[in-house]
Amino acid sequence: MKVMRNIRITLLLCFTLMYLTGMAFAQEKEVEVQYQVIRLLPDKIVPSVKTIKLGTVVIWVNEDCKPTEIQFTNPNGMVIACDGSKSFIADPERIISQMIPCAGVESLCLVQKGEFTYEVKRGSRKLKGTIRVE
């Protein structure tokens, strides 16, 4: 009697886990994360203008061996989400990254439509880029 009850409980737990695991995989398949890479070269940004879909993760890769900073100087109410590195700092006048080391990356997800310009700063040098969110 006790053995049968334990078998039933075990089977119930197995089926429950299989069901929940299947639901988790089904939910993962429904959400497709989009990402775009922007390369920060010593003398230019590639691409300097990037059009993305709403909710896309933008990844900047610092291919220069000088510490680099990304600064959105006119965020126009820009909304940032899914900030993977948590190193972008936002205030009403600007959104700025911490220093990105040589071969380092920085990323964020833009969840508001619009055109956003930014500067890549390396010491006194500045390169300009634009992200258009559709």
N, C-alpha and C positions, 0 to 999 in steps of 0.2 A: 504494500500500500504506500509506504513512505518512498520507496524507490520509484514507483509510478509517478507520484507527485513531483519528485525531484526531476524526473525526465520531462514532465510537462512544463515545469518552470524553466528548465534549460532550453527546451524547444521554443517556448514563448520568448525568452530572452534573445535567442538566436534570430528568430523571425523579426523581432522588434529591431534589433541591430541592423539586419539586412535591409529592412524597410527604411530606417533612418539614414543609413549609408546611401541607399539609392536616391533618397530625396536630396541629400547633400550634393551628390554628383549631378543630379538633374538641375539643381539650382545653380551650380557652378557653370554648367553648359549654357544656361540662359544669359549669363553676364559675360560679355566678351570685352576684356580690357584693351583699349586702344592706346598705343604709345607712339611718340615720334622723337627721334634723336636729332639734336642740334650739336654740331661739332664746333668747339671753340679753338680755332687754329691761332698761331701766333699773330697773323696779320688780318684775319677775317673770320666771320661767322658763316658757317655753311649748314643750312641755308640762312641767309640774313632775314628773309621774310618767309614765314611758315604759316600755312592755313591748316587749321585742325578742326575736328568735330568737337562739339560740347562734351566735356568729361574726359578728354584725352589727356594722358600723362605725358608731359614734355620732359625729356631727359637731356640735360646739357652735359657734354663730355669735355673736360679741359684737356686739350691736346698740346697745350703749351706748358712748359715747366716753370711758369711763374704763377704765384698765387693769383687767383682771379675772383672777382666779385660780380654778381649780376644784380642790377638795380632797375626796378620799374619806377621811373620818376613821376609818372602821371597815371596812377592806377585807375582813375575814373570809376571808383567804386568796385574795382576788380575783386572777385570772390575766388579764393583759393581753397581747394579741398585736397584730400588724399596726398598731403605733403609727406612724401616718403621719408625724407631725411629730417624733417622738423627743424630745418635751419633757416628757413625764410622768416624774416621778421617784418611784420606789417604795422604801419601806423597810417593815419589819414592821408599823409602826403607822399608816402613811398612804400615800396616793398623791396626789401634788400636781402640778399643771401649772405651767409657767412663766407669766409674765404674758401675757395675750392682749390685743393692742392693739385700738383702735377698729376695727371692721369686720374683725377678725381671726377666724381659726377655729382650733379644736383638735379632734383626733379620736383615737379609739382603738377597738380591737375587743375585745369581752369574750367570752372563750371558756370561761366557767365559769357554770353555772346558779346563780341566787340573786338576792337583792334587795340592791342596793347604794345607799346614800345618799351624797349629796355636798353640798358647800356651794359656792356661787358667792360669792367674796369680792371686794368693792370697797372698799378702805379698811376702815372699821369696819362697813360694811353686809354682811349675809350673807343669801343666799337659799338655801332648801333644795330639793333635787331628789332623785328616786329613779329608778333604773333596775332593772327586773326582767328577768332573763334566763331565758328558758324553754328 
